[in-house]
Amino acid sequence: MWDFVLSPVEINSVYNGKAFSANVLNWQELSYEAQGEVFVKTQLWT
C-alpha cells in the first residue's frame, strides 16, 4: 500500500514481480493467517 498514486510504469513493474517497496503497508512482510473470512493478526503496526 502506498500513500501516493502509482504511475502506469510502476503498476506494470509491480504486476511483473519487480521489487517496488510499499511505503505504508507491505502485505508480503506481514505474518497473518486466514480463518474463514477473517484475517487474524495480533499486532499490525510496529
N, CA, C, O and CB atoms as a CASP TS submission, in Angstrom:
PFRMAT TS
TARGET T0000
AUTHOR 0000-0000-0000
METHOD Language model
MODEL 1
PARENT N/A
ATOM      1  N   MET     1       0.858  -1.163   0.000  1.00  0.00           N
ATOM      2  CA  MET     1       0.000   0.000   0.000  1.00  0.00           C
ATOM      3  C   MET     1       0.908   1.231   0.000  1.00  0.00           C
ATOM      4  O   MET     1       1.871   1.314   0.762  1.00  0.00           O
ATOM      5  CB  MET     1      -0.979  -0.005   1.231  1.00  0.00           C
ATOM      6  N   TRP     2       0.582   2.165  -0.858  1.00  0.00           N
ATOM      7  CA  TRP     2       1.350   3.392  -0.976  1.00  0.00           C
ATOM      8  C   TRP     2       0.474   4.588  -0.614  1.00  0.00           C
ATOM      9  O   TRP     2      -0.752   4.516  -0.698  1.00  0.00           O
ATOM     10  CB  TRP     2       1.917   3.545  -2.401  1.00  0.00           C
ATOM     11  N   ASP     3       1.105   5.674  -0.214  1.00  0.00           N
ATOM     12  CA  ASP     3       0.351   6.893   0.093  1.00  0.00           C
ATOM     13  C   ASP     3       0.374   7.869  -1.076  1.00  0.00           C
ATOM     14  O   ASP     3       0.210   9.077  -0.903  1.00  0.00           O
ATOM     15  CB  ASP     3       0.915   7.566   1.345  1.00  0.00           C
ATOM     16  N   PHE     4       0.580   7.319  -2.266  1.00  0.00           N
ATOM     17  CA  PHE     4       0.546   8.116  -3.490  1.00  0.00           C
ATOM     18  C   PHE     4       0.087   7.216  -4.629  1.00  0.00           C
ATOM     19  O   PHE     4       0.089   5.991  -4.499  1.00  0.00           O
ATOM     20  CB  PHE     4       1.945   8.750  -3.801  1.00  0.00           C
ATOM     21  N   VAL     5      -0.298   7.810  -5.721  1.00  0.00           N
ATOM     22  CA  VAL     5      -0.780   7.060  -6.884  1.00  0.00           C
ATOM     23  C   VAL     5       0.415   6.569  -7.689  1.00  0.00           C
ATOM     24  O   VAL     5       1.316   7.342  -8.015  1.00  0.00           O
ATOM     25  CB  VAL     5      -1.719   7.935  -7.770  1.00  0.00           C
ATOM     26  N   LEU     6       0.414   5.282  -8.004  1.00  0.00           N
ATOM     27  CA  LEU     6       1.482   4.723  -8.823  1.00  0.00           C
ATOM     28  C   LEU     6       1.267   5.081 -10.284  1.00  0.00           C
ATOM     29  O   LEU     6       0.136   5.140 -10.767  1.00  0.00           O
ATOM     30  CB  LEU     6       1.557   3.200  -8.651  1.00  0.00           C
ATOM     31  N   SER     7       2.356   5.314 -10.968  1.00  0.00           N
ATOM     32  CA  SER     7       2.281   5.582 -12.407  1.00  0.00           C
ATOM     33  C   SER     7       1.997   4.265 -13.131  1.00  0.00           C
ATOM     34  O   SER     7       2.188   3.195 -12.552  1.00  0.00           O
ATOM     35  CB  SER     7       3.609   6.241 -12.935  1.00  0.00           C
ATOM     36  N   PRO     8       1.548   4.325 -14.376  1.00  0.00           N
ATOM     37  CA  PRO     8       1.328   3.085 -15.134  1.00  0.00           C
ATOM     38  C   PRO     8       2.589   2.222 -15.222  1.00  0.00           C
ATOM     39  O   PRO     8       2.496   0.995 -15.174  1.00  0.00           O
ATOM     40  CB  PRO     8       0.840   3.416 -16.539  1.00  0.00           C
ATOM     41  N   VAL     9       3.746   2.833 -15.347  1.00  0.00           N
ATOM     42  CA  VAL     9       5.005   2.083 -15.416  1.00  0.00           C
ATOM     43  C   VAL     9       5.268   1.370 -14.088  1.00  0.00           C
ATOM     44  O   VAL     9       5.690   0.213 -14.078  1.00  0.00           O
ATOM     45  CB  VAL     9       6.186   3.028 -15.766  1.00  0.00           C
ATOM     46  N   GLU    10       5.020   2.059 -12.963  1.00  0.00           N
ATOM     47  CA  GLU    10       5.211   1.453 -11.646  1.00  0.00           C
ATOM     48  C   GLU    10       4.230   0.305 -11.425  1.00  0.00           C
ATOM     49  O   GLU    10       4.609  -0.736 -10.889  1.00  0.00           O
ATOM     50  CB  GLU    10       5.047   2.506 -10.542  1.00  0.00           C
ATOM     51  N   ILE    11       2.989   0.484 -11.828  1.00  0.00           N
ATOM     52  CA  ILE    11       1.982  -0.580 -11.703  1.00  0.00           C
ATOM     53  C   ILE    11       2.405  -1.797 -12.509  1.00  0.00           C
ATOM     54  O   ILE    11       2.299  -2.926 -12.029  1.00  0.00           O
ATOM     55  CB  ILE    11       0.593  -0.085 -12.173  1.00  0.00           C
ATOM     56  N   ASN    12       2.877  -1.581 -13.713  1.00  0.00           N
ATOM     57  CA  ASN    12       3.333  -2.678 -14.563  1.00  0.00           C
ATOM     58  C   ASN    12       4.520  -3.400 -13.929  1.00  0.00           C
ATOM     59  O   ASN    12       4.603  -4.627 -13.991  1.00  0.00           O
ATOM     60  CB  ASN    12       3.712  -2.154 -15.956  1.00  0.00           C
ATOM     61  N   SER    13       5.428  -2.659 -13.327  1.00  0.00           N
ATOM     62  CA  SER    13       6.581  -3.269 -12.663  1.00  0.00           C
ATOM     63  C   SER    13       6.141  -4.152 -11.507  1.00  0.00           C
ATOM     64  O   SER    13       6.627  -5.274 -11.363  1.00  0.00           O
ATOM     65  CB  SER    13       7.542  -2.191 -12.160  1.00  0.00           C
ATOM     66  N   VAL    14       5.226  -3.657 -10.684  1.00  0.00           N
ATOM     67  CA  VAL    14       4.711  -4.447  -9.560  1.00  0.00           C
ATOM     68  C   VAL    14       4.003  -5.691 -10.084  1.00  0.00           C
ATOM     69  O   VAL    14       4.201  -6.786  -9.558  1.00  0.00           O
ATOM     70  CB  VAL    14       3.745  -3.602  -8.684  1.00  0.00           C
ATOM     71  N   TYR    15       3.185  -5.531 -11.110  1.00  0.00           N
ATOM     72  CA  TYR    15       2.447  -6.652 -11.698  1.00  0.00           C
ATOM     73  C   TYR    15       3.402  -7.733 -12.205  1.00  0.00           C
ATOM     74  O   TYR    15       3.111  -8.925 -12.103  1.00  0.00           O
ATOM     75  CB  TYR    15       1.550  -6.159 -12.848  1.00  0.00           C
ATOM     76  N   ASN    16       4.534  -7.313 -12.747  1.00  0.00           N
ATOM     77  CA  ASN    16       5.507  -8.256 -13.295  1.00  0.00           C
ATOM     78  C   ASN    16       6.492  -8.775 -12.255  1.00  0.00           C
ATOM     79  O   ASN    16       7.466  -9.442 -12.605  1.00  0.00           O
ATOM     80  CB  ASN    16       6.265  -7.606 -14.415  1.00  0.00           C
ATOM     81  N   GLY    17       6.248  -8.477 -10.978  1.00  0.00           N
ATOM     82  CA  GLY    17       7.050  -9.039  -9.906  1.00  0.00           C
ATOM     83  C   GLY    17       8.315  -8.280  -9.575  1.00  0.00           C
ATOM     84  O   GLY    17       9.147  -8.773  -8.813  1.00  0.00           O
ATOM     85  N   LYS    18       8.479  -7.098 -10.127  1.00  0.00           N
ATOM     86  CA  LYS    18       9.655  -6.294  -9.807  1.00  0.00           C
ATOM     87  C   LYS    18       9.533  -5.752  -8.385  1.00  0.00           C
ATOM     88  O   LYS    18       8.430  -5.511  -7.896  1.00  0.00           O
ATOM     89  CB  LYS    18       9.825  -5.133 -10.823  1.00  0.00           C
ATOM     90  N   ALA    19      10.654  -5.566  -7.742  1.00  0.00           N
ATOM     91  CA  ALA    19      10.669  -5.033  -6.375  1.00  0.00           C
ATOM     92  C   ALA    19      10.329  -3.553  -6.392  1.00  0.00           C
ATOM     93  O   ALA    19      11.017  -2.756  -7.030  1.00  0.00           O
ATOM     94  CB  ALA    19      12.045  -5.261  -5.707  1.00  0.00           C
ATOM     95  N   PHE    20       9.279  -3.195  -5.696  1.00  0.00           N
ATOM     96  CA  PHE    20       8.868  -1.799  -5.549  1.00  0.00           C
ATOM     97  C   PHE    20       8.231  -1.703  -4.180  1.00  0.00           C
ATOM     98  O   PHE    20       7.029  -1.920  -4.030  1.00  0.00           O
ATOM     99  CB  PHE    20       7.874  -1.333  -6.701  1.00  0.00           C
ATOM    100  N   SER    21       9.036  -1.376  -3.180  1.00  0.00           N
ATOM    101  CA  SER    21       8.599  -1.426  -1.785  1.00  0.00           C
ATOM    102  C   SER    21       7.470  -0.456  -1.491  1.00  0.00           C
ATOM    103  O   SER    21       7.495   0.706  -1.896  1.00  0.00           O
ATOM    104  CB  SER    21       9.759  -1.135  -0.871  1.00  0.00           C
ATOM    105  N   ALA    22       6.490  -0.962  -0.781  1.00  0.00           N
ATOM    106  CA  ALA    22       5.389  -0.113  -0.326  1.00  0.00           C
ATOM    107  C   ALA    22       5.886   0.768   0.811  1.00  0.00           C
ATOM    108  O   ALA    22       6.735   0.347   1.596  1.00  0.00           O
ATOM    109  CB  ALA    22       4.167  -0.968   0.130  1.00  0.00           C
ATOM    110  N   ASN    23       5.366   1.983   0.903  1.00  0.00           N
ATOM    111  CA  ASN    23       5.835   2.880   1.958  1.00  0.00           C
ATOM    112  C   ASN    23       4.847   3.001   3.113  1.00  0.00           C
ATOM    113  O   ASN    23       5.159   3.654   4.109  1.00  0.00           O
ATOM    114  CB  ASN    23       6.106   4.248   1.382  1.00  0.00           C
ATOM    115  N   VAL    24       3.674   2.396   3.013  1.00  0.00           N
ATOM    116  CA  VAL    24       2.701   2.447   4.102  1.00  0.00           C
ATOM    117  C   VAL    24       2.507   1.062   4.702  1.00  0.00           C
ATOM    118  O   VAL    24       2.648   0.888   5.913  1.00  0.00           O
ATOM    119  CB  VAL    24       1.356   3.007   3.605  1.00  0.00           C
ATOM    120  N   LEU    25       2.188   0.084   3.881  1.00  0.00           N
ATOM    121  CA  LEU    25       1.927  -1.267   4.368  1.00  0.00           C
ATOM    122  C   LEU    25       2.395  -2.267   3.323  1.00  0.00           C
ATOM    123  O   LEU    25       1.967  -2.220   2.170  1.00  0.00           O
ATOM    124  CB  LEU    25       0.417  -1.468   4.689  1.00  0.00           C
ATOM    125  N   ASN    26       3.269  -3.161   3.729  1.00  0.00           N
ATOM    126  CA  ASN    26       3.786  -4.182   2.830  1.00  0.00           C
ATOM    127  C   ASN    26       3.179  -5.524   3.240  1.00  0.00           C
ATOM    128  O   ASN    26       3.619  -6.133   4.215  1.00  0.00           O
ATOM    129  CB  ASN    26       5.354  -4.232   2.864  1.00  0.00           C
ATOM    130  N   TRP    27       2.175  -5.981   2.501  1.00  0.00           N
ATOM    131  CA  TRP    27       1.454  -7.205   2.849  1.00  0.00           C
ATOM    132  C   TRP    27       2.364  -8.423   2.845  1.00  0.00           C
ATOM    133  O   TRP    27       2.115  -9.375   3.584  1.00  0.00           O
ATOM    134  CB  TRP    27       0.302  -7.426   1.887  1.00  0.00           C
ATOM    135  N   GLN    28       3.412  -8.415   2.030  1.00  0.00           N
ATOM    136  CA  GLN    28       4.319  -9.560   1.976  1.00  0.00           C
ATOM    137  C   GLN    28       5.146  -9.693   3.248  1.00  0.00           C
ATOM    138  O   GLN    28       5.611 -10.790   3.559  1.00  0.00           O
ATOM    139  CB  GLN    28       5.241  -9.440   0.776  1.00  0.00           C
ATOM    140  N   GLU    29       5.337  -8.622   3.981  1.00  0.00           N
ATOM    141  CA  GLU    29       6.131  -8.649   5.206  1.00  0.00           C
ATOM    142  C   GLU    29       5.310  -8.993   6.444  1.00  0.00           C
ATOM    143  O   GLU    29       5.877  -9.246   7.506  1.00  0.00           O
ATOM    144  CB  GLU    29       6.799  -7.320   5.403  1.00  0.00           C
ATOM    145  N   LEU    30       3.991  -9.005   6.324  1.00  0.00           N
ATOM    146  CA  LEU    30       3.135  -9.307   7.465  1.00  0.00           C
ATOM    147  C   LEU    30       3.033 -10.807   7.681  1.00  0.00           C
ATOM    148  O   LEU    30       3.121 -11.594   6.739  1.00  0.00           O
ATOM    149  CB  LEU    30       1.743  -8.707   7.266  1.00  0.00           C
ATOM    150  N   SER    31       2.849 -11.183   8.923  1.00  0.00           N
ATOM    151  CA  SER    31       2.604 -12.573   9.267  1.00  0.00           C
ATOM    152  C   SER    31       1.151 -12.663   9.729  1.00  0.00           C
ATOM    153  O   SER    31       0.791 -12.105  10.765  1.00  0.00           O
ATOM    154  CB  SER    31       3.605 -13.089  10.378  1.00  0.00           C
ATOM    155  N   TYR    32       0.324 -13.359   8.966  1.00  0.00           N
ATOM    156  CA  TYR    32      -1.085 -13.466   9.302  1.00  0.00           C
ATOM    157  C   TYR    32      -1.609 -14.819   8.853  1.00  0.00           C
ATOM    158  O   TYR    32      -0.956 -15.527   8.086  1.00  0.00           O
ATOM    159  CB  TYR    32      -1.894 -12.324   8.657  1.00  0.00           C
ATOM    160  N   GLU    33      -2.771 -15.164   9.329  1.00  0.00           N
ATOM    161  CA  GLU    33      -3.405 -16.404   8.915  1.00  0.00           C
ATOM    162  C   GLU    33      -4.878 -16.144   8.624  1.00  0.00           C
ATOM    163  O   GLU    33      -5.505 -15.290   9.250  1.00  0.00           O
ATOM    164  CB  GLU    33      -3.242 -17.496   9.998  1.00  0.00           C
ATOM    165  N   ALA    34      -5.413 -16.882   7.676  1.00  0.00           N
ATOM    166  CA  ALA    34      -6.825 -16.748   7.326  1.00  0.00           C
ATOM    167  C   ALA    34      -7.632 -17.730   8.169  1.00  0.00           C
ATOM    168  O   ALA    34      -7.275 -18.901   8.290  1.00  0.00           O
ATOM    169  CB  ALA    34      -7.057 -16.999   5.801  1.00  0.00           C
ATOM    170  N   GLN    35      -8.718 -17.238   8.745  1.00  0.00           N
ATOM    171  CA  GLN    35      -9.644 -18.083   9.491  1.00  0.00           C
ATOM    172  C   GLN    35     -11.033 -17.767   8.971  1.00  0.00           C
ATOM    173  O   GLN    35     -11.671 -16.813   9.417  1.00  0.00           O
ATOM    174  CB  GLN    35      -9.537 -17.850  11.049  1.00  0.00           C
ATOM    175  N   GLY    36     -11.497 -18.570   8.027  1.00  0.00           N
ATOM    176  CA  GLY    36     -12.778 -18.290   7.377  1.00  0.00           C
ATOM    177  C   GLY    36     -12.662 -17.015   6.562  1.00  0.00           C
ATOM    178  O   GLY    36     -11.835 -16.926   5.654  1.00  0.00           O
ATOM    179  N   GLU    37     -13.477 -16.040   6.879  1.00  0.00           N
ATOM    180  CA  GLU    37     -13.461 -14.765   6.170  1.00  0.00           C
ATOM    181  C   GLU    37     -12.696 -13.687   6.941  1.00  0.00           C
ATOM    182  O   GLU    37     -12.729 -12.515   6.567  1.00  0.00           O
ATOM    183  CB  GLU    37     -14.883 -14.299   5.907  1.00  0.00           C
ATOM    184  N   VAL    38     -12.003 -14.088   8.026  1.00  0.00           N
ATOM    185  CA  VAL    38     -11.340 -13.116   8.902  1.00  0.00           C
ATOM    186  C   VAL    38      -9.839 -13.358   8.894  1.00  0.00           C
ATOM    187  O   VAL    38      -9.392 -14.502   8.982  1.00  0.00           O
ATOM    188  CB  VAL    38     -11.893 -13.201  10.346  1.00  0.00           C
ATOM    189  N   PHE    39      -9.062 -12.290   8.789  1.00  0.00           N
ATOM    190  CA  PHE    39      -7.617 -12.376   8.920  1.00  0.00           C
ATOM    191  C   PHE    39      -7.238 -11.952  10.330  1.00  0.00           C
ATOM    192  O   PHE    39      -7.613 -10.873  10.789  1.00  0.00           O
ATOM    193  CB  PHE    39      -6.898 -11.495   7.856  1.00  0.00           C
ATOM    194  N   VAL    40      -6.488 -12.817  11.014  1.00  0.00           N
ATOM    195  CA  VAL    40      -6.119 -12.551  12.399  1.00  0.00           C
ATOM    196  C   VAL    40      -4.648 -12.155  12.450  1.00  0.00           C
ATOM    197  O   VAL    40      -3.777 -12.897  11.996  1.00  0.00           O
ATOM    198  CB  VAL    40      -6.393 -13.790  13.301  1.00  0.00           C
ATOM    199  N   LYS    41      -4.384 -10.984  13.006  1.00  0.00           N
ATOM    200  CA  LYS    41      -3.020 -10.500  13.201  1.00  0.00           C
ATOM    201  C   LYS    41      -2.970  -9.845  14.562  1.00  0.00           C
ATOM    202  O   LYS    41      -3.722  -8.907  14.826  1.00  0.00           O
ATOM    203  CB  LYS    41      -2.582  -9.505  12.071  1.00  0.00           C
ATOM    204  N   THR    42      -2.094 -10.325  15.433  1.00  0.00           N
ATOM    205  CA  THR    42      -2.067  -9.803  16.791  1.00  0.00           C
ATOM    206  C   THR    42      -1.591  -8.360  16.852  1.00  0.00           C
ATOM    207  O   THR    42      -2.116  -7.574  17.641  1.00  0.00           O
ATOM    208  CB  THR    42      -1.186 -10.663  17.651  1.00  0.00           C
ATOM    209  N   GLN    43      -0.603  -7.995  16.033  1.00  0.00           N
ATOM    210  CA  GLN    43      -0.102  -6.627  16.056  1.00  0.00           C
ATOM    211  C   GLN    43       0.188  -6.200  14.625  1.00  0.00           C
ATOM    212  O   GLN    43       1.178  -6.638  14.037  1.00  0.00           O
ATOM    213  CB  GLN    43       1.171  -6.503  16.950  1.00  0.00           C
ATOM    214  N   LEU    44      -0.654  -5.359  14.064  1.00  0.00           N
ATOM    215  CA  LEU    44      -0.490  -4.930  12.681  1.00  0.00           C
ATOM    216  C   LEU    44       0.583  -3.867  12.552  1.00  0.00           C
ATOM    217  O   LEU    44       1.412  -3.935  11.645  1.00  0.00           O
ATOM    218  CB  LEU    44      -1.802  -4.408  12.131  1.00  0.00           C
ATOM    219  N   TRP    45       0.583  -2.892  13.436  1.00  0.00           N
ATOM    220  CA  TRP    45       1.537  -1.775  13.347  1.00  0.00           C
ATOM    221  C   TRP    45       2.640  -1.959  14.362  1.00  0.00           C
ATOM    222  O   TRP    45       2.380  -2.252  15.529  1.00  0.00           O
ATOM    223  CB  TRP    45       0.830  -0.420  13.569  1.00  0.00           C
ATOM    224  N   THR    46       3.869  -1.789  13.921  1.00  0.00           N
ATOM    225  CA  THR    46       5.010  -1.907  14.837  1.00  0.00           C
ATOM    226  C   THR    46       5.704  -0.587  14.989  1.00  0.00           C
ATOM    227  O   THR    46       6.689  -0.488  15.721  1.00  0.00           O
ATOM    228  CB  THR    46       5.999  -2.957  14.350  1.00  0.00           C
TER
END
